[in-house]
Amino acid sequence: MARASLETVAGEEFLYLTTVGRKTGAPREIEIWFVLHRERFYLFCERGEAAGWVRNIRRDPHVKVRVGCSRIQALARVLDHERDRQLWDEVQALANQKYGWGEGLPVEIAPTE
């Protein structure tokens, strides 16, 4: 998805993230808040590593995103608190601006199309 197209969905309230179930291999979809930063989506997991969708990403980072009218193939990665500290702070600030909340474990979703 082109940068201009990504910007058109930045104002959406939430997106749908589909991961591959780590036990069943079946698609698992959640609705979640997001922010857009540097042509990537960032999600925050309140439950951290305990959340099923985060564990699914750890097992298989290939995900699908549905936001607005767009459907996107992507790769996901969980940010590392030490290695990604500046990025973590940047996306947390954006989430605080957009939603008044930016706590939790940040996950980066990078479109591959």
VMD Tcl script that builds the backbone (N, CA, C; Angstrom):
set m [mol new atoms 339]
animate dup $m
set s [atomselect $m all]
$s set {name element resname resid chain x y z} {
  {N N MET 1 A 0.857 -1.177 0.000}
  {CA C MET 1 A 0.000 0.000 0.000}
  {C C MET 1 A 0.898 1.233 0.000}
  {N N ALA 2 A 0.630 2.153 -0.849}
  {CA C ALA 2 A 1.455 3.358 -0.990}
  {C C ALA 2 A 1.296 4.280 0.212}
  {N N ARG 3 A 2.323 5.098 0.438}
  {CA C ARG 3 A 2.325 6.031 1.574}
  {C C ARG 3 A 1.072 6.909 1.574}
  {N N ALA 4 A 0.707 7.446 0.433}
  {CA C ALA 4 A -0.475 8.305 0.355}
  {C C ALA 4 A -1.715 7.546 0.810}
  {N N SER 5 A -1.805 6.274 0.459}
  {CA C SER 5 A -2.943 5.461 0.862}
  {C C SER 5 A -2.940 5.219 2.360}
  {N N LEU 6 A -1.768 4.987 2.929}
  {CA C LEU 6 A -1.671 4.784 4.374}
  {C C LEU 6 A -2.152 6.025 5.117}
  {N N GLU 7 A -1.767 7.192 4.625}
  {CA C GLU 7 A -2.173 8.433 5.284}
  {C C GLU 7 A -3.690 8.586 5.286}
  {N N THR 8 A -4.378 8.040 4.304}
  {CA C THR 8 A -5.833 8.172 4.247}
  {C C THR 8 A -6.526 7.390 5.356}
  {N N VAL 9 A -5.861 6.396 5.927}
  {CA C VAL 9 A -6.482 5.602 6.988}
  {C C VAL 9 A -5.979 5.985 8.377}
  {N N ALA 10 A -5.046 6.924 8.460}
  {CA C ALA 10 A -4.449 7.307 9.749}
  {C C ALA 10 A -5.484 7.775 10.758}
  {N N GLY 11 A -6.552 8.408 10.300}
  {CA C GLY 11 A -7.566 8.925 11.197}
  {C C GLY 11 A -8.614 7.915 11.635}
  {N N GLU 12 A -8.576 6.728 11.053}
  {CA C GLU 12 A -9.529 5.695 11.472}
  {C C GLU 12 A -9.329 5.390 12.955}
  {N N GLU 13 A -10.388 4.993 13.626}
  {CA C GLU 13 A -10.288 4.731 15.061}
  {C C GLU 13 A -9.603 3.405 15.369}
  {N N PHE 14 A -9.860 2.400 14.557}
  {CA C PHE 14 A -9.276 1.081 14.823}
  {C C PHE 14 A -9.031 0.340 13.523}
  {N N LEU 15 A -8.299 -0.750 13.646}
  {CA C LEU 15 A -8.084 -1.648 12.516}
  {C C LEU 15 A -8.378 -3.068 12.977}
  {N N TYR 16 A -8.448 -3.960 11.995}
  {CA C TYR 16 A -8.626 -5.382 12.275}
  {C C TYR 16 A -7.326 -6.079 11.917}
  {N N LEU 17 A -6.779 -6.783 12.887}
  {CA C LEU 17 A -5.526 -7.512 12.706}
  {C C LEU 17 A -5.827 -9.001 12.709}
  {N N THR 18 A -5.345 -9.693 11.677}
  {CA C THR 18 A -5.509 -11.137 11.613}
  {C C THR 18 A -4.146 -11.798 11.738}
  {N N THR 19 A -4.025 -12.650 12.743}
  {CA C THR 19 A -2.814 -13.435 12.954}
  {C C THR 19 A -3.155 -14.890 12.663}
  {N N VAL 20 A -2.114 -15.725 12.627}
  {CA C VAL 20 A -2.299 -17.166 12.453}
  {C C VAL 20 A -2.231 -17.800 13.836}
  {N N GLY 21 A -3.284 -18.526 14.214}
  {CA C GLY 21 A -3.310 -19.187 15.523}
  {C C GLY 21 A -2.124 -20.125 15.681}
  {N N ARG 22 A -1.387 -19.979 16.754}
  {CA C ARG 22 A -0.160 -20.757 16.954}
  {C C ARG 22 A -0.428 -22.231 17.204}
  {N N LYS 23 A -1.615 -22.581 17.675}
  {CA C LYS 23 A -1.944 -23.986 17.935}
  {C C LYS 23 A -2.761 -24.597 16.806}
  {N N THR 24 A -3.717 -23.824 16.288}
  {CA C THR 24 A -4.645 -24.363 15.284}
  {C C THR 24 A -4.258 -24.037 13.852}
  {N N GLY 25 A -3.482 -22.971 13.669}
  {CA C GLY 25 A -3.170 -22.513 12.317}
  {C C GLY 25 A -4.323 -21.750 11.684}
  {N N ALA 26 A -5.403 -21.570 12.427}
  {CA C ALA 26 A -6.584 -20.856 11.921}
  {C C ALA 26 A -6.390 -19.346 12.060}
  {N N PRO 27 A -7.025 -18.572 11.190}
  {CA C PRO 27 A -6.927 -17.114 11.307}
  {C C PRO 27 A -7.622 -16.628 12.579}
  {N N ARG 28 A -7.004 -15.663 13.228}
  {CA C ARG 28 A -7.543 -15.059 14.453}
  {C C ARG 28 A -7.575 -13.549 14.255}
  {N N GLU 29 A -8.749 -12.956 14.341}
  {CA C GLU 29 A -8.897 -11.522 14.079}
  {C C GLU 29 A -9.283 -10.773 15.353}
  {N N ILE 30 A -8.632 -9.623 15.548}
  {CA C ILE 30 A -8.989 -8.739 16.652}
  {C C ILE 30 A -9.227 -7.336 16.102}
  {N N GLU 31 A -10.003 -6.557 16.827}
  {CA C GLU 31 A -10.203 -5.137 16.541}
  {C C GLU 31 A -9.348 -4.385 17.555}
  {N N ILE 32 A -8.545 -3.413 17.080}
  {CA C ILE 32 A -7.613 -2.758 17.993}
  {C C ILE 32 A -7.300 -1.334 17.541}
  {N N TRP 33 A -7.026 -0.467 18.503}
  {CA C TRP 33 A -6.583 0.894 18.210}
  {C C TRP 33 A -5.200 0.845 17.589}
  {N N PHE 34 A -4.866 1.885 16.824}
  {CA C PHE 34 A -3.555 1.935 16.180}
  {C C PHE 34 A -3.143 3.379 15.947}
  {N N VAL 35 A -1.860 3.561 15.722}
  {CA C VAL 35 A -1.342 4.838 15.216}
  {C C VAL 35 A -0.473 4.512 14.005}
  {N N LEU 36 A -0.342 5.491 13.147}
  {CA C LEU 36 A 0.500 5.373 11.959}
  {C C LEU 36 A 1.728 6.252 12.171}
  {N N HIS 37 A 2.906 5.669 11.933}
  {CA C HIS 37 A 4.160 6.397 12.121}
  {C C HIS 37 A 5.194 5.824 11.154}
  {N N ARG 38 A 5.805 6.700 10.356}
  {CA C ARG 38 A 6.845 6.278 9.404}
  {C C ARG 38 A 6.387 5.111 8.524}
  {N N GLU 39 A 5.169 5.236 8.016}
  {CA C GLU 39 A 4.598 4.274 7.072}
  {C C GLU 39 A 4.388 2.884 7.660}
  {N N ARG 40 A 4.217 2.830 8.972}
  {CA C ARG 40 A 3.934 1.572 9.658}
  {C C ARG 40 A 2.834 1.797 10.678}
  {N N PHE 41 A 2.123 0.727 10.983}
  {CA C PHE 41 A 1.098 0.768 12.014}
  {C C PHE 41 A 1.731 0.339 13.333}
  {N N TYR 42 A 1.259 0.944 14.421}
  {CA C TYR 42 A 1.703 0.545 15.757}
  {C C TYR 42 A 0.474 0.304 16.617}
  {N N LEU 43 A 0.472 -0.855 17.266}
  {CA C LEU 43 A -0.615 -1.273 18.138}
  {C C LEU 43 A -0.042 -1.425 19.540}
  {N N PHE 44 A -0.881 -1.313 20.544}
  {CA C PHE 44 A -0.423 -1.470 21.920}
  {C C PHE 44 A -1.223 -2.573 22.592}
  {N N CYS 45 A -0.506 -3.529 23.159}
  {CA C CYS 45 A -1.145 -4.645 23.830}
  {C C CYS 45 A -1.120 -4.421 25.336}
  {N N GLU 46 A -2.276 -4.213 25.888}
  {CA C GLU 46 A -2.422 -3.967 27.317}
  {C C GLU 46 A -1.950 -5.171 28.134}
  {N N ARG 47 A -2.147 -6.370 27.629}
  {CA C ARG 47 A -1.776 -7.598 28.351}
  {C C ARG 47 A -0.347 -8.036 28.075}
  {N N GLY 48 A 0.360 -7.293 27.236}
  {CA C GLY 48 A 1.762 -7.624 26.946}
  {C C GLY 48 A 1.921 -8.992 26.317}
  {N N GLU 49 A 2.949 -9.705 26.736}
  {CA C GLU 49 A 3.282 -11.014 26.163}
  {C C GLU 49 A 2.223 -12.077 26.446}
  {N N ALA 50 A 1.314 -11.819 27.370}
  {CA C ALA 50 A 0.287 -12.801 27.716}
  {C C ALA 50 A -0.831 -12.884 26.679}
  {N N ALA 51 A -0.959 -11.864 25.837}
  {CA C ALA 51 A -2.050 -11.842 24.855}
  {C C ALA 51 A -1.832 -12.880 23.760}
  {N N GLY 52 A -2.892 -13.552 23.399}
  {CA C GLY 52 A -2.808 -14.572 22.357}
  {C C GLY 52 A -2.294 -14.027 21.043}
  {N N TRP 53 A -2.739 -12.835 20.661}
  {CA C TRP 53 A -2.308 -12.295 19.369}
  {C C TRP 53 A -0.822 -11.970 19.362}
  {N N VAL 54 A -0.271 -11.565 20.490}
  {CA C VAL 54 A 1.173 -11.310 20.569}
  {C C VAL 54 A 1.926 -12.638 20.473}
  {N N ARG 55 A 1.448 -13.655 21.151}
  {CA C ARG 55 A 2.087 -14.980 21.068}
  {C C ARG 55 A 2.003 -15.531 19.646}
  {N N ASN 56 A 0.872 -15.271 18.969}
  {CA C ASN 56 A 0.741 -15.706 17.575}
  {C C ASN 56 A 1.790 -15.027 16.699}
  {N N ILE 57 A 1.997 -13.725 16.905}
  {CA C ILE 57 A 3.000 -12.982 16.130}
  {C C ILE 57 A 4.400 -13.490 16.419}
  {N N ARG 58 A 4.681 -13.811 17.651}
  {CA C ARG 58 A 5.997 -14.367 18.000}
  {C C ARG 58 A 6.256 -15.661 17.231}
  {N N ARG 59 A 5.211 -16.424 17.013}
  {CA C ARG 59 A 5.341 -17.711 16.300}
  {C C ARG 59 A 5.379 -17.520 14.777}
  {N N ASP 60 A 4.540 -16.598 14.277}
  {CA C ASP 60 A 4.459 -16.347 12.837}
  {C C ASP 60 A 4.154 -14.867 12.621}
  {N N PRO 61 A 5.143 -14.092 12.165}
  {CA C PRO 61 A 4.955 -12.646 12.033}
  {C C PRO 61 A 4.139 -12.201 10.818}
  {N N HIS 62 A 3.728 -13.117 9.963}
  {CA C HIS 62 A 2.918 -12.765 8.793}
  {C C HIS 62 A 1.488 -12.495 9.239}
  {N N VAL 63 A 1.025 -11.270 8.994}
  {CA C VAL 63 A -0.312 -10.860 9.433}
  {C C VAL 63 A -1.048 -10.188 8.295}
  {N N LYS 64 A -2.342 -9.983 8.514}
  {CA C LYS 64 A -3.173 -9.217 7.590}
  {C C LYS 64 A -3.819 -8.097 8.383}
  {N N VAL 65 A -3.956 -6.949 7.736}
  {CA C VAL 65 A -4.586 -5.784 8.348}
  {C C VAL 65 A -5.736 -5.351 7.463}
  {N N ARG 66 A -6.845 -5.042 8.110}
  {CA C ARG 66 A -7.986 -4.451 7.420}
  {C C ARG 66 A -8.279 -3.153 8.137}
  {N N VAL 67 A -8.205 -2.045 7.385}
  {CA C VAL 67 A -8.464 -0.735 7.968}
  {C C VAL 67 A -9.175 0.110 6.920}
  {N N GLY 68 A -10.280 0.709 7.312}
  {CA C GLY 68 A -11.087 1.416 6.327}
  {C C GLY 68 A -11.467 0.435 5.232}
  {N N CYS 69 A -11.257 0.812 3.988}
  {CA C CYS 69 A -11.538 -0.067 2.843}
  {C C CYS 69 A -10.303 -0.834 2.392}
  {N N SER 70 A -9.206 -0.707 3.107}
  {CA C SER 70 A -7.938 -1.314 2.688}
  {C C SER 70 A -7.686 -2.648 3.381}
  {N N ARG 71 A -7.103 -3.548 2.611}
  {CA C ARG 71 A -6.650 -4.846 3.127}
  {C C ARG 71 A -5.169 -4.943 2.800}
  {N N ILE 72 A -4.366 -5.261 3.805}
  {CA C ILE 72 A -2.913 -5.163 3.671}
  {C C ILE 72 A -2.241 -6.417 4.219}
  {N N GLN 73 A -1.303 -6.960 3.455}
  {CA C GLN 73 A -0.423 -8.020 3.939}
  {C C GLN 73 A 0.737 -7.334 4.657}
  {N N ALA 74 A 1.201 -7.913 5.759}
  {CA C ALA 74 A 2.234 -7.230 6.528}
  {C C ALA 74 A 3.051 -8.214 7.355}
  {N N LEU 75 A 4.140 -7.691 7.900}
  {CA C LEU 75 A 4.963 -8.411 8.873}
  {C C LEU 75 A 4.892 -7.653 10.185}
  {N N ALA 76 A 4.778 -8.397 11.264}
  {CA C ALA 76 A 4.667 -7.783 12.587}
  {C C ALA 76 A 5.903 -8.120 13.416}
  {N N ARG 77 A 6.213 -7.187 14.322}
  {CA C ARG 77 A 7.266 -7.464 15.295}
  {C C ARG 77 A 6.945 -6.714 16.582}
  {N N VAL 78 A 7.284 -7.355 17.682}
  {CA C VAL 78 A 7.100 -6.751 18.993}
  {C C VAL 78 A 8.324 -5.891 19.260}
  {N N LEU 79 A 8.102 -4.643 19.656}
  {CA C LEU 79 A 9.236 -3.766 19.941}
  {C C LEU 79 A 9.968 -4.231 21.199}
  {N N ASP 80 A 11.264 -4.030 21.200}
  {CA C ASP 80 A 12.118 -4.339 22.342}
  {C C ASP 80 A 12.319 -3.053 23.139}
  {N N HIS 81 A 12.043 -3.107 24.429}
  {CA C HIS 81 A 12.078 -1.914 25.268}
  {C C HIS 81 A 13.431 -1.223 25.263}
  {N N GLU 82 A 14.510 -1.969 25.222}
  {CA C GLU 82 A 15.848 -1.368 25.225}
  {C C GLU 82 A 16.287 -0.945 23.825}
  {N N ARG 83 A 16.233 -1.859 22.893}
  {CA C ARG 83 A 16.731 -1.603 21.536}
  {C C ARG 83 A 15.887 -0.566 20.781}
  {N N ASP 84 A 14.594 -0.554 21.033}
  {CA C ASP 84 A 13.672 0.331 20.311}
  {C C ASP 84 A 13.140 1.458 21.196}
  {N N ARG 85 A 13.900 1.876 22.179}
  {CA C ARG 85 A 13.403 2.835 23.176}
  {C C ARG 85 A 12.884 4.137 22.561}
  {N N GLN 86 A 13.635 4.734 21.650}
  {CA C GLN 86 A 13.199 6.002 21.056}
  {C C GLN 86 A 11.904 5.818 20.262}
  {N N LEU 87 A 11.846 4.778 19.440}
  {CA C LEU 87 A 10.641 4.489 18.662}
  {C C LEU 87 A 9.464 4.212 19.601}
  {N N TRP 88 A 9.702 3.444 20.637}
  {CA C TRP 88 A 8.669 3.123 21.634}
  {C C TRP 88 A 8.071 4.415 22.180}
  {N N ASP 89 A 8.947 5.343 22.587}
  {CA C ASP 89 A 8.493 6.620 23.141}
  {C C ASP 89 A 7.712 7.437 22.115}
  {N N GLU 90 A 8.177 7.443 20.863}
  {CA C GLU 90 A 7.508 8.208 19.804}
  {C C GLU 90 A 6.089 7.698 19.555}
  {N N VAL 91 A 5.943 6.381 19.415}
  {CA C VAL 91 A 4.615 5.846 19.108}
  {C C VAL 91 A 3.699 5.897 20.326}
  {N N GLN 92 A 4.264 5.801 21.501}
  {CA C GLN 92 A 3.468 5.945 22.712}
  {C C GLN 92 A 2.895 7.366 22.801}
  {N N ALA 93 A 3.715 8.364 22.463}
  {CA C ALA 93 A 3.249 9.748 22.472}
  {C C ALA 93 A 2.134 9.954 21.442}
  {N N LEU 94 A 2.270 9.361 20.262}
  {CA C LEU 94 A 1.226 9.469 19.240}
  {C C LEU 94 A -0.084 8.841 19.708}
  {N N ALA 95 A 0.016 7.688 20.351}
  {CA C ALA 95 A -1.190 7.029 20.860}
  {C C ALA 95 A -1.838 7.859 21.963}
  {N N ASN 96 A -1.023 8.467 22.794}
  {CA C ASN 96 A -1.571 9.338 23.837}
  {C C ASN 96 A -2.302 10.526 23.225}
  {N N GLN 97 A -1.767 11.074 22.128}
  {CA C GLN 97 A -2.428 12.186 21.446}
  {C C GLN 97 A -3.748 11.748 20.818}
  {N N LYS 98 A -3.735 10.584 20.184}
  {CA C LYS 98 A -4.910 10.115 19.444}
  {C C LYS 98 A -6.012 9.587 20.370}
  {N N TYR 99 A -5.633 8.833 21.402}
  {CA C TYR 99 A -6.613 8.141 22.228}
  {C C TYR 99 A -6.608 8.546 23.706}
  {N N GLY 100 A -5.568 9.283 24.129}
  {CA C GLY 100 A -5.441 9.563 25.551}
  {C C GLY 100 A -4.942 8.354 26.311}
  {N N TRP 101 A -4.372 7.404 25.586}
  {CA C TRP 101 A -3.858 6.165 26.173}
  {C C TRP 101 A -2.783 5.612 25.245}
  {N N GLY 102 A -1.673 5.185 25.805}
  {CA C GLY 102 A -0.612 4.612 24.986}
  {C C GLY 102 A 0.227 3.630 25.764}
  {N N GLU 103 A -0.401 3.002 26.751}
  {CA C GLU 103 A 0.324 2.048 27.597}
  {C C GLU 103 A 0.348 0.681 26.927}
  {N N GLY 104 A 1.172 -0.177 27.438}
  {CA C GLY 104 A 1.218 -1.534 26.945}
  {C C GLY 104 A 2.420 -1.797 26.064}
  {N N LEU 105 A 2.453 -2.972 25.525}
  {CA C LEU 105 A 3.549 -3.446 24.687}
  {C C LEU 105 A 3.292 -3.036 23.244}
  {N N PRO 106 A 4.175 -2.222 22.644}
  {CA C PRO 106 A 3.960 -1.809 21.244}
  {C C PRO 106 A 4.364 -2.896 20.254}
  {N N VAL 107 A 3.529 -3.032 19.233}
  {CA C VAL 107 A 3.776 -3.974 18.150}
  {C C VAL 107 A 3.766 -3.202 16.841}
  {N N GLU 108 A 4.793 -3.411 16.047}
  {CA C GLU 108 A 4.930 -2.732 14.748}
  {C C GLU 108 A 4.385 -3.636 13.646}
  {N N ILE 109 A 3.605 -3.049 12.763}
  {CA C ILE 109 A 3.050 -3.752 11.610}
  {C C ILE 109 A 3.546 -3.057 10.354}
  {N N ALA 110 A 4.404 -3.743 9.603}
  {CA C ALA 110 A 5.016 -3.170 8.409}
  {C C ALA 110 A 4.390 -3.781 7.156}
  {N N PRO 111 A 3.676 -2.969 6.366}
  {CA C PRO 111 A 3.090 -3.490 5.121}
  {C C PRO 111 A 4.152 -4.080 4.203}
  {N N THR 112 A 3.816 -5.181 3.556}
  {CA C THR 112 A 4.755 -5.832 2.635}
  {C C THR 112 A 4.336 -5.672 1.187}
  {N N GLU 113 A 3.162 -5.106 0.950}
  {CA C GLU 113 A 2.681 -4.943 -0.437}
  {C C GLU 113 A 3.131 -3.617 -0.983}
}
mol reanalyze $m
mol bondsrecalc $m
mol representation Tube
mol addrep $m
